Amino acid sequence: MRIADRVVAKIAAHAAREALDVLPTGAAPPHANVIVHHEVARVRVSLELDYPSDIGGQCAAVRHQVVQRVEALAGMEVPEVAVQVERLHSAQTRGAAQGRTQ
């Protein structure tokens, strides 16, 4: 049985979302890119986080959840999960942006 890369990517993106307590207001949901070779998945997850927060802790939680879910649901080994933080959302910048739009 072969599972398409895009299916594994959806599993990984959903797992990343599960790992985050809450998405920042206005943030895009996590997105994943996957390369599968011989039942081994290499995953790159892009996400946006609140600032200030424990960025390292959140990235570690995302890595752990992605590995667990891809192994459980797709039956693939996941030796590598790269987490890329695309953007940080702070309450201060949200307030400034809302002030400009009113």
Summary of the structure (lengths in Angstrom):
residues: 102
radius of gyration: 15.3
end to end distance: 54.2
largest distance: 54.2
contacts: 286
relative contact order: 0.22
helix: 45%
strand: 32%
